[in-house]
Structure formats: C-alpha cells, structure tokens
Amino acid sequence: MLGLLAFFGTTRVSGGTPSPSEAPAPAPHHGASPLPTKSRQLLLVRSAGWAAVSGTLGRYERTDATHWVLVGSETPLNVGRSGMAWGRGLAHPTEPGPVKREGDGRSPAGAFLLGTAFGAADALPEGAKAFPYLHALGSSYCVEDPRSKFYNQVVDAPGLTAGARPYWSELKRADGVFRWGIVVRQNDVDTQPGAGSCVFLHLWRGAGKGTAGCTAMPPEHLESTLRWLDPAAEPVLVQLPEPVYRELREAWNLP
C-alpha cells in the first residue's frame, strides 16, 4: 500500500512553515521584495554565475524589517551540476536567465520558504529548535516523475523493488547525503509537472561536486544550520547568481 508521508508544503507540522494558503503571493514585479515581512532568518546562497557549481551560504538574522546581520561566517557549498535556473517560489523571475526544468541539473534561483527537515537520523542534531522533522524510512521516496499524481511529494511505498519506479528517489540513502536534509519549497504551490521537484538542502560529496538540483554543504555546516533554524522566525532561502544578486539586492532588501 502506498501512502503520503508529507506533501512538501501542504502539510503543516506544528510550529513549522506556512501551508500554501498561508504563503505570501509571489512578488509581481521588480520593485517588490518577495521576502515575507515576518521572516527573521535568511539563508542567502550566491554563486559566480548561472553555470557556476560552487558558491557560498550566509546565514542572516534581523530584528526589524530592513537590517540583516550576518551570523557567523559564510559557508562553502555546491549547487546543481549545471548551475542555477529560475525556480517557482515566492517571486516571479525579473532578470534574464534559464528557467528550471525537471532533470536539468540546476538548482532553483529565487526566494523560497523552507518545508520540513528530514533524514535517516532518528532526530535532528542536539540543540535544534524544534524544527519540524520527518524521519526517513527505507520505504520513503520523493517522486520526480512528472507523469505521477504524486509528483514533487514524499510518499511511503513499502515493498517497492529497486528500479520499479526509476524516477522515485530514496530518502534513506546508503551514501549518507540525506542523513539530514531540509525541503526547499520549490514548485509546491500550484505545482507544475516538469518545473522541478524534490529540491533539498543536504550534505555534500565534496567541494566542487555539483548536485542533481539541490544545494549541498559540509556536514558541520548543515548541522549548525539545523541548530540555528527557528520555525518561529519563518526562515526564507534566497539563491541567486552574483550578477543577479547585485541587480536585485536593493529591490529585494537583501544584505
């Protein structure tokens, strides 16, 4: 029997991020910041350009609507093996650039809410602030098949044989990259088949090793991020190539 473990954004876990009905509407034009005014934590990912595989992550906090303060130092990370492309999140694309498609090997650019944390580990790292967590089972899969009614959802499929669903990705992986992860709410509101699915923040395989479309970082930095994230602060993720970041910095009220 197949069952849903979690819809990436439509199941609200107590103390977690908003459901789509509560999520802010996408920013309609260049002059509006897509960042929710209530968000007090920001994960800012920047890379050298659309095709760059490596980049940095900065964690920021604010106590008012305007001033972001860097917490700690920036972290090295990897994005998609083909770089970035505009995704479907809180903002419509306002600058030229590629558009995210299923299987393109690009991480989504734009602004995104975060969904549930998940992982093969029994729980989040000690010291985490009660961020919603899904313990991945051997039967936990994320559906990347645009033809499936479960596209871009996490499902429980006990008894599924290897290779039976080639576009269903295991969440309890032998390589350990999903010991912990965080769902990025890409294409989860009014989901469009083929516009990109199953995007996470997770552990990397090493510097310069791009992902299939996620954002990956060293274990110690992911663990510290999981301890830092506070669901009450409504954290938001922004990922942009450096030239686009410079263009949008003021309009989006970025650090």
Phi and psi restraints in degrees (value plus and minus 20) as a CYANA .aco file:
   2 LEU   PHI    -126.6   -86.6
   2 LEU   PSI     114.9   154.9
   3 GLY   PHI    -158.4  -118.4
   3 GLY   PSI     136.8   176.8
   4 LEU   PHI    -101.4   -61.4
   4 LEU   PSI     106.8   146.8
   5 LEU   PHI    -103.3   -63.3
   5 LEU   PSI     -63.7   -23.7
   6 ALA   PHI    -184.9  -144.9
   6 ALA   PSI     113.5   153.5
   7 PHE   PHI    -100.9   -60.9
   7 PHE   PSI     118.5   158.5
   8 PHE   PHI     -77.0   -37.0
   8 PHE   PSI     -57.4   -17.4
   9 GLY   PHI    -146.4  -106.4
   9 GLY   PSI     -31.5     8.5
  10 THR   PHI    -109.9   -69.9
  10 THR   PSI     -36.4     3.6
  11 THR   PHI    -115.5   -75.5
  11 THR   PSI     100.4   140.4
  12 ARG   PHI    -114.8   -74.8
  12 ARG   PSI     103.0   143.0
  13 VAL   PHI    -110.6   -70.6
  13 VAL   PSI     119.4   159.4
  14 SER   PHI     -70.7   -30.7
  14 SER   PSI     104.8   144.8
  15 GLY   PHI      63.1   103.1
  15 GLY   PSI     -13.1    26.9
  16 GLY   PHI    -117.0   -77.0
  16 GLY   PSI    -177.9  -137.9
  17 THR   PHI    -101.8   -61.8
  17 THR   PSI     144.9   184.9
  18 PRO   PHI     -88.5   -48.5
  18 PRO   PSI     133.3   173.3
  19 SER   PHI     -98.7   -58.7
  19 SER   PSI     147.5   187.5
  20 PRO   PHI     -75.6   -35.6
  20 PRO   PSI     -54.6   -14.6
  21 SER   PHI     -86.7   -46.7
  21 SER   PSI     -40.7    -0.7
  22 GLU   PHI    -121.1   -81.1
  22 GLU   PSI     -32.2     7.8
  23 ALA   PHI     -91.7   -51.7
  23 ALA   PSI     123.9   163.9
  24 PRO   PHI     -82.6   -42.6
  24 PRO   PSI     128.0   168.0
  25 ALA   PHI     -89.7   -49.7
  25 ALA   PSI     131.9   171.9
  26 PRO   PHI     -78.6   -38.6
  26 PRO   PSI     123.4   163.4
  27 ALA   PHI     -83.6   -43.6
  27 ALA   PSI     107.6   147.6
  28 PRO   PHI    -101.4   -61.4
  28 PRO   PSI     -35.5     4.5
  29 HIS   PHI    -176.3  -136.3
  29 HIS   PSI     153.0   193.0
  30 HIS   PHI     -77.3   -37.3
  30 HIS   PSI     -52.1   -12.1
  31 GLY   PHI    -103.9   -63.9
  31 GLY   PSI     -20.2    19.8
  32 ALA   PHI    -132.4   -92.4
  32 ALA   PSI     114.4   154.4
  33 SER   PHI     -98.1   -58.1
  33 SER   PSI     111.8   151.8
  34 PRO   PHI    -101.5   -61.5
  34 PRO   PSI     -27.2    12.8
  35 LEU   PHI     -93.2   -53.2
  35 LEU   PSI     106.4   146.4
  36 PRO   PHI     -78.2   -38.2
  36 PRO   PSI     118.0   158.0
  37 THR   PHI     -84.7   -44.7
  37 THR   PSI     -44.8    -4.8
  38 LYS   PHI    -103.4   -63.4
  38 LYS   PSI     -29.8    10.2
  39 SER   PHI     -91.4   -51.4
  39 SER   PSI     107.2   147.2
  40 ARG   PHI    -136.6   -96.6
  40 ARG   PSI     -17.1    22.9
  41 GLN   PHI    -150.0  -110.0
  41 GLN   PSI     116.3   156.3
  42 LEU   PHI    -152.1  -112.1
  42 LEU   PSI     108.6   148.6
  43 LEU   PHI    -122.0   -82.0
  43 LEU   PSI      96.0   136.0
  44 LEU   PHI    -132.7   -92.7
  44 LEU   PSI      94.5   134.5
  45 VAL   PHI    -126.2   -86.2
  45 VAL   PSI     108.4   148.4
  46 ARG   PHI    -151.7  -111.7
  46 ARG   PSI     120.7   160.7
  47 SER   PHI    -149.6  -109.6
  47 SER   PSI     148.1   188.1
  48 ALA   PHI     -88.6   -48.6
  48 ALA   PSI     -50.1   -10.1
  49 GLY   PHI    -191.5  -151.5
  49 GLY   PSI     158.3   198.3
  50 TRP   PHI     -77.4   -37.4
  50 TRP   PSI     -54.5   -14.5
  51 ALA   PHI    -113.4   -73.4
  51 ALA   PSI     -24.2    15.8
  52 ALA   PHI     -87.9   -47.9
  52 ALA   PSI     121.0   161.0
  53 VAL   PHI    -114.9   -74.9
  53 VAL   PSI     -54.1   -14.1
  54 SER   PHI    -118.1   -78.1
  54 SER   PSI     134.9   174.9
  55 GLY   PHI    -183.3  -143.3
  55 GLY   PSI    -181.7  -141.7
  56 THR   PHI    -154.0  -114.0
  56 THR   PSI     135.1   175.1
  57 LEU   PHI    -141.4  -101.4
  57 LEU   PSI     108.6   148.6
  58 GLY   PHI    -136.6   -96.6
  58 GLY   PSI     116.6   156.6
  59 ARG   PHI    -123.1   -83.1
  59 ARG   PSI     108.2   148.2
  60 TYR   PHI    -148.0  -108.0
  60 TYR   PSI     131.4   171.4
  61 GLU   PHI    -150.5  -110.5
  61 GLU   PSI     135.5   175.5
  62 ARG   PHI    -163.7  -123.7
  62 ARG   PSI     131.1   171.1
  63 THR   PHI    -128.1   -88.1
  63 THR   PSI     -28.0    12.0
  64 ASP   PHI    -154.9  -114.9
  64 ASP   PSI    -190.9  -150.9
  65 ALA   PHI    -103.5   -63.5
  65 ALA   PSI     -22.7    17.3
  66 THR   PHI    -145.0  -105.0
  66 THR   PSI     -55.1   -15.1
  67 HIS   PHI    -126.0   -86.0
  67 HIS   PSI      93.0   133.0
  68 TRP   PHI    -114.1   -74.1
  68 TRP   PSI     118.7   158.7
  69 VAL   PHI    -141.5  -101.5
  69 VAL   PSI     109.4   149.4
  70 LEU   PHI     -88.2   -48.2
  70 LEU   PSI     113.3   153.3
  71 VAL   PHI    -123.5   -83.5
  71 VAL   PSI      96.5   136.5
  72 GLY   PHI      50.8    90.8
  72 GLY   PSI    -168.5  -128.5
  73 SER   PHI    -136.2   -96.2
  73 SER   PSI     145.6   185.6
  74 GLU   PHI     -89.6   -49.6
  74 GLU   PSI     132.1   172.1
  75 THR   PHI    -135.1   -95.1
  75 THR   PSI     115.4   155.4
  76 PRO   PHI     -92.2   -52.2
  76 PRO   PSI     128.4   168.4
  77 LEU   PHI    -176.8  -136.8
  77 LEU   PSI     154.4   194.4
  78 ASN   PHI    -141.2  -101.2
  78 ASN   PSI     124.1   164.1
  79 VAL   PHI    -128.2   -88.2
  79 VAL   PSI    -175.7  -135.7
  80 GLY   PHI     -82.6   -42.6
  80 GLY   PSI     132.0   172.0
  81 ARG   PHI     -82.1   -42.1
  81 ARG   PSI     -38.7     1.3
  82 SER   PHI    -129.0   -89.0
  82 SER   PSI      -9.6    30.4
  83 GLY   PHI      77.2   117.2
  83 GLY   PSI    -158.1  -118.1
  84 MET   PHI    -142.9  -102.9
  84 MET   PSI     142.6   182.6
  85 ALA   PHI    -172.6  -132.6
  85 ALA   PSI     132.2   172.2
  86 TRP   PHI     -78.2   -38.2
  86 TRP   PSI     106.4   146.4
  87 GLY   PHI    -123.0   -83.0
  87 GLY   PSI    -193.9  -153.9
  88 ARG   PHI    -130.1   -90.1
  88 ARG   PSI      82.5   122.5
  89 GLY   PHI    -159.5  -119.5
  89 GLY   PSI    -144.5  -104.5
  90 LEU   PHI    -106.6   -66.6
  90 LEU   PSI     -32.0     8.0
  91 ALA   PHI    -153.7  -113.7
  91 ALA   PSI     123.5   163.5
  92 HIS   PHI     -96.6   -56.6
  92 HIS   PSI     125.1   165.1
  93 PRO   PHI     -77.9   -37.9
  93 PRO   PSI     113.5   153.5
  94 THR   PHI    -138.2   -98.2
  94 THR   PSI     -26.3    13.7
  95 GLU   PHI    -146.6  -106.6
  95 GLU   PSI     135.4   175.4
  96 PRO   PHI     -80.6   -40.6
  96 PRO   PSI     133.0   173.0
  97 GLY   PHI     137.9   177.9
  97 GLY   PSI     146.9   186.9
  98 PRO   PHI     -86.3   -46.3
  98 PRO   PSI     139.3   179.3
  99 VAL   PHI    -134.0   -94.0
  99 VAL   PSI     115.0   155.0
 100 LYS   PHI     -80.7   -40.7
 100 LYS   PSI     112.9   152.9
 101 ARG   PHI    -155.6  -115.6
 101 ARG   PSI     132.3   172.3
 102 GLU   PHI     -78.5   -38.5
 102 GLU   PSI     110.0   150.0
 103 GLY   PHI      59.7    99.7
 103 GLY   PSI     -10.2    29.8
 104 ASP   PHI    -103.7   -63.7
 104 ASP   PSI     -25.9    14.1
 105 GLY   PHI      50.4    90.4
 105 GLY   PSI       2.9    42.9
 106 ARG   PHI    -136.2   -96.2
 106 ARG   PSI     119.8   159.8
 107 SER   PHI    -100.1   -60.1
 107 SER   PSI     126.6   166.6
 108 PRO   PHI     -92.4   -52.4
 108 PRO   PSI     112.3   152.3
 109 ALA   PHI    -114.5   -74.5
 109 ALA   PSI     129.2   169.2
 110 GLY   PHI     111.9   151.9
 110 GLY   PSI    -174.9  -134.9
 111 ALA   PHI    -142.1  -102.1
 111 ALA   PSI     115.2   155.2
 112 PHE   PHI    -162.6  -122.6
 112 PHE   PSI     122.5   162.5
 113 LEU   PHI     -95.9   -55.9
 113 LEU   PSI     141.8   181.8
 114 LEU   PHI    -122.6   -82.6
 114 LEU   PSI     123.3   163.3
 115 GLY   PHI    -118.4   -78.4
 115 GLY   PSI    -167.3  -127.3
 116 THR   PHI     -90.9   -50.9
 116 THR   PSI     122.6   162.6
 117 ALA   PHI     -97.1   -57.1
 117 ALA   PSI     135.2   175.2
 118 PHE   PHI    -172.2  -132.2
 118 PHE   PSI     151.6   191.6
 119 GLY   PHI     146.1   186.1
 119 GLY   PSI     147.3   187.3
 120 ALA   PHI     -95.2   -55.2
 120 ALA   PSI     -44.3    -4.3
 121 ALA   PHI     -84.2   -44.2
 121 ALA   PSI     132.1   172.1
 122 ASP   PHI     -83.4   -43.4
 122 ASP   PSI     -50.3   -10.3
 123 ALA   PHI    -175.2  -135.2
 123 ALA   PSI     153.7   193.7
 124 LEU   PHI     -87.9   -47.9
 124 LEU   PSI     143.3   183.3
 125 PRO   PHI     -77.0   -37.0
 125 PRO   PSI     128.1   168.1
 126 GLU   PHI     -77.3   -37.3
 126 GLU   PSI     113.2   153.2
 127 GLY   PHI      80.2   120.2
 127 GLY   PSI     -25.5    14.5
 128 ALA   PHI     -86.5   -46.5
 128 ALA   PSI     131.5   171.5
 129 LYS   PHI    -115.7   -75.7
 129 LYS   PSI      33.7    73.7
 130 ALA   PHI      38.1    78.1
 130 ALA   PSI      12.8    52.8
 131 PHE   PHI     -85.8   -45.8
 131 PHE   PSI     119.7   159.7
 132 PRO   PHI     -77.5   -37.5
 132 PRO   PSI     116.8   156.8
 133 TYR   PHI    -156.1  -116.1
 133 TYR   PSI     114.5   154.5
 134 LEU   PHI    -132.6   -92.6
 134 LEU   PSI      95.9   135.9
 135 HIS   PHI     -97.1   -57.1
 135 HIS   PSI      94.5   134.5
 136 ALA   PHI     -93.1   -53.1
 136 ALA   PSI     115.9   155.9
 137 LEU   PHI    -124.0   -84.0
 137 LEU   PSI     151.7   191.7
 138 GLY   PHI     -84.4   -44.4
 138 GLY   PSI     -36.7     3.3
 139 SER   PHI    -123.0   -83.0
 139 SER   PSI      -8.3    31.7
 140 SER   PHI    -110.0   -70.0
 140 SER   PSI     108.0   148.0
 141 TYR   PHI    -154.6  -114.6
 141 TYR   PSI     131.9   171.9
 142 CYS   PHI    -130.3   -90.3
 142 CYS   PSI     111.1   151.1
 143 VAL   PHI    -112.9   -72.9
 143 VAL   PSI      95.6   135.6
 144 GLU   PHI    -127.4   -87.4
 144 GLU   PSI     -10.9    29.1
 145 ASP   PHI    -107.7   -67.7
 145 ASP   PSI      90.6   130.6
 146 PRO   PHI     -82.2   -42.2
 146 PRO   PSI     -36.9     3.1
 147 ARG   PHI    -102.3   -62.3
 147 ARG   PSI     -33.1     6.9
 148 SER   PHI    -106.4   -66.4
 148 SER   PSI     125.6   165.6
 149 LYS   PHI     -90.9   -50.9
 149 LYS   PSI     -32.3     7.7
 150 PHE   PHI    -118.7   -78.7
 150 PHE   PSI      -4.2    35.8
 151 TYR   PHI     -73.0   -33.0
 151 TYR   PSI     112.7   152.7
 152 ASN   PHI      44.7    84.7
 152 ASN   PSI      10.3    50.3
 153 GLN   PHI    -147.8  -107.8
 153 GLN   PSI     137.5   177.5
 154 VAL   PHI    -117.6   -77.6
 154 VAL   PSI     109.7   149.7
 155 VAL   PHI    -146.9  -106.9
 155 VAL   PSI     138.2   178.2
 156 ASP   PHI    -125.4   -85.4
 156 ASP   PSI      98.3   138.3
 157 ALA   PHI    -150.8  -110.8
 157 ALA   PSI      55.2    95.2
 158 PRO   PHI     -83.6   -43.6
 158 PRO   PSI     119.9   159.9
 159 GLY   PHI      65.1   105.1
 159 GLY   PSI     -18.3    21.7
 160 LEU   PHI     -88.6   -48.6
 160 LEU   PSI     107.2   147.2
 161 THR   PHI    -106.4   -66.4
 161 THR   PSI     130.9   170.9
 162 ALA   PHI     -77.3   -37.3
 162 ALA   PSI     110.7   150.7
 163 GLY   PHI      64.7   104.7
 163 GLY   PSI     -26.7    13.3
 164 ALA   PHI     -89.3   -49.3
 164 ALA   PSI     -51.5   -11.5
 165 ARG   PHI    -148.1  -108.1
 165 ARG   PSI      66.9   106.9
 166 PRO   PHI     -83.0   -43.0
 166 PRO   PSI     -41.9    -1.9
 167 TYR   PHI    -127.1   -87.1
 167 TYR   PSI       5.0    45.0
 168 TRP   PHI    -130.4   -90.4
 168 TRP   PSI     100.9   140.9
 169 SER   PHI    -118.5   -78.5
 169 SER   PSI     110.6   150.6
 170 GLU   PHI     -87.8   -47.8
 170 GLU   PSI     120.5   160.5
 171 LEU   PHI    -117.1   -77.1
 171 LEU   PSI     -35.0     5.0
 172 LYS   PHI    -128.2   -88.2
 172 LYS   PSI      61.3   101.3
 173 ARG   PHI    -111.6   -71.6
 173 ARG   PSI     128.5   168.5
 174 ALA   PHI     -91.0   -51.0
 174 ALA   PSI     -44.5    -4.5
 175 ASP   PHI    -100.8   -60.8
 175 ASP   PSI     -26.7    13.3
 176 GLY   PHI      62.9   102.9
 176 GLY   PSI     -21.4    18.6
 177 VAL   PHI     -88.2   -48.2
 177 VAL   PSI     -39.0     1.0
 178 PHE   PHI    -126.4   -86.4
 178 PHE   PSI       9.0    49.0
 179 ARG   PHI     -75.2   -35.2
 179 ARG   PSI     -63.1   -23.1
 180 TRP   PHI    -158.2  -118.2
 180 TRP   PSI     130.7   170.7
 181 GLY   PHI    -176.8  -136.8
 181 GLY   PSI     149.9   189.9
 182 ILE   PHI    -155.0  -115.0
 182 ILE   PSI     110.2   150.2
 183 VAL   PHI     -92.5   -52.5
 183 VAL   PSI     110.8   150.8
 184 VAL   PHI    -117.3   -77.3
 184 VAL   PSI     106.1   146.1
 185 ARG   PHI    -100.8   -60.8
 185 ARG   PSI      47.3    87.3
 186 GLN   PHI    -113.6   -73.6
 186 GLN   PSI     104.8   144.8
 187 ASN   PHI      40.9    80.9
 187 ASN   PSI      15.3    55.3
 188 ASP   PHI    -125.9   -85.9
 188 ASP   PSI     -30.0    10.0
 189 VAL   PHI    -126.8   -86.8
 189 VAL   PSI     105.4   145.4
 190 ASP   PHI      32.7    72.7
 190 ASP   PSI      34.7    74.7
 191 THR   PHI     -75.2   -35.2
 191 THR   PSI     110.2   150.2
 192 GLN   PHI    -127.1   -87.1
 192 GLN   PSI      98.3   138.3
 193 PRO   PHI     -75.6   -35.6
 193 PRO   PSI     110.0   150.0
 194 GLY   PHI      70.4   110.4
 194 GLY   PSI     -23.9    16.1
 195 ALA   PHI    -111.3   -71.3
 195 ALA   PSI     -11.7    28.3
 196 GLY   PHI      89.4   129.4
 196 GLY   PSI     117.1   157.1
 197 SER   PHI    -165.2  -125.2
 197 SER   PSI     145.2   185.2
 198 CYS   PHI      32.6    72.6
 198 CYS   PSI      35.7    75.7
 199 VAL   PHI    -119.9   -79.9
 199 VAL   PSI     108.4   148.4
 200 PHE   PHI    -152.4  -112.4
 200 PHE   PSI     142.0   182.0
 201 LEU   PHI    -115.4   -75.4
 201 LEU   PSI     109.3   149.3
 202 HIS   PHI    -174.5  -134.5
 202 HIS   PSI    -196.5  -156.5
 203 LEU   PHI     -94.0   -54.0
 203 LEU   PSI     124.9   164.9
 204 TRP   PHI    -111.7   -71.7
 204 TRP   PSI     148.9   188.9
 205 ARG   PHI    -117.1   -77.1
 205 ARG   PSI     -23.9    16.1
 206 GLY   PHI     121.0   161.0
 206 GLY   PSI     140.2   180.2
 207 ALA   PHI     -78.2   -38.2
 207 ALA   PSI     114.6   154.6
 208 GLY   PHI      61.1   101.1
 208 GLY   PSI     -18.7    21.3
 209 LYS   PHI    -117.2   -77.2
 209 LYS   PSI      80.3   120.3
 210 GLY   PHI     -87.8   -47.8
 210 GLY   PSI     141.4   181.4
 211 THR   PHI    -122.3   -82.3
 211 THR   PSI    -199.1  -159.1
 212 ALA   PHI     -99.6   -59.6
 212 ALA   PSI     -24.8    15.2
 213 GLY   PHI     128.4   168.4
 213 GLY   PSI     -17.1    22.9
 214 CYS   PHI    -113.9   -73.9
 214 CYS   PSI    -196.0  -156.0
 215 THR   PHI    -141.2  -101.2
 215 THR   PSI     103.7   143.7
 216 ALA   PHI    -144.9  -104.9
 216 ALA   PSI     126.4   166.4
 217 MET   PHI    -165.4  -125.4
 217 MET   PSI     146.9   186.9
 218 PRO   PHI     -81.0   -41.0
 218 PRO   PSI     131.6   171.6
 219 PRO   PHI     -73.8   -33.8
 219 PRO   PSI     -64.0   -24.0
 220 GLU   PHI     -84.6   -44.6
 220 GLU   PSI     -51.5   -11.5
 221 HIS   PHI     -98.7   -58.7
 221 HIS   PSI     -56.2   -16.2
 222 LEU   PHI     -86.2   -46.2
 222 LEU   PSI     -61.2   -21.2
 223 GLU   PHI     -82.4   -42.4
 223 GLU   PSI     -63.8   -23.8
 224 SER   PHI     -87.0   -47.0
 224 SER   PSI     -53.2   -13.2
 225 THR   PHI     -86.0   -46.0
 225 THR   PSI     -62.4   -22.4
 226 LEU   PHI     -84.7   -44.7
 226 LEU   PSI     -53.5   -13.5
 227 ARG   PHI     -92.0   -52.0
 227 ARG   PSI     -52.1   -12.1
 228 TRP   PHI     -99.2   -59.2
 228 TRP   PSI     -56.4   -16.4
 229 LEU   PHI     -79.7   -39.7
 229 LEU   PSI     112.5   152.5
 230 ASP   PHI    -143.8  -103.8
 230 ASP   PSI      93.8   133.8
 231 PRO   PHI     -77.8   -37.8
 231 PRO   PSI     -49.1    -9.1
 232 ALA   PHI     -88.8   -48.8
 232 ALA   PSI     -40.6    -0.6
 233 ALA   PHI    -107.9   -67.9
 233 ALA   PSI     -19.9    20.1
 234 GLU   PHI      27.8    67.8
 234 GLU   PSI      42.6    82.6
 235 PRO   PHI     -82.5   -42.5
 235 PRO   PSI     129.5   169.5
 236 VAL   PHI    -152.6  -112.6
 236 VAL   PSI     127.1   167.1
 237 LEU   PHI    -130.7   -90.7
 237 LEU   PSI     111.1   151.1
 238 VAL   PHI    -141.8  -101.8
 238 VAL   PSI     108.2   148.2
 239 GLN   PHI    -146.9  -106.9
 239 GLN   PSI     102.9   142.9
 240 LEU   PHI    -169.7  -129.7
 240 LEU   PSI     124.2   164.2
 241 PRO   PHI     -86.1   -46.1
 241 PRO   PSI     129.5   169.5
 242 GLU   PHI     -73.4   -33.4
 242 GLU   PSI     -66.2   -26.2
 243 PRO   PHI     -81.4   -41.4
 243 PRO   PSI     -57.1   -17.1
 244 VAL   PHI     -92.2   -52.2
 244 VAL   PSI     -58.7   -18.7
 245 TYR   PHI     -76.1   -36.1
 245 TYR   PSI     -65.2   -25.2
 246 ARG   PHI     -83.2   -43.2
 246 ARG   PSI     -56.9   -16.9
 247 GLU   PHI     -88.3   -48.3
 247 GLU   PSI     -57.0   -17.0
 248 LEU   PHI    -119.9   -79.9
 248 LEU   PSI     -25.7    14.3
 249 ARG   PHI     -73.4   -33.4
 249 ARG   PSI     -70.8   -30.8
 250 GLU   PHI     -90.5   -50.5
 250 GLU   PSI     -65.7   -25.7
 251 ALA   PHI     -83.7   -43.7
 251 ALA   PSI     -57.3   -17.3
 252 TRP   PHI    -110.7   -70.7
 252 TRP   PSI     -20.2    19.8
 253 ASN   PHI      35.8    75.8
 253 ASN   PSI      33.0    73.0
 254 LEU   PHI    -115.5   -75.5
 254 LEU   PSI     140.5   180.5
